[in-house]
């Protein structure tokens, strides 16, 4: 994990509880060596089975995570990962919150 990325655990716990997120991981430049001051945070979430999240809710969640991290966020759901890059993302992802 890159030391330039601040991870406010209290805010993340509250976010995950509010949105039925079972697991929240980061991947991409935040876990590689090329993360910089202008980098966004790539976030992967695994939702509880009972969660019913539409596109607008996902956009709001992305915006809320951007406020928490203090930088832009790209948000993916585990079920929504493109199959062409799924293995790479899952291999590199680092769990930072799990229920």
Helices and strands as residue ranges (DSSP letters): H 9-18, E 21-27, G 28-30, E 41-47, H 55-69, E 73-77, G 78-80, H 86-92, E 94-98
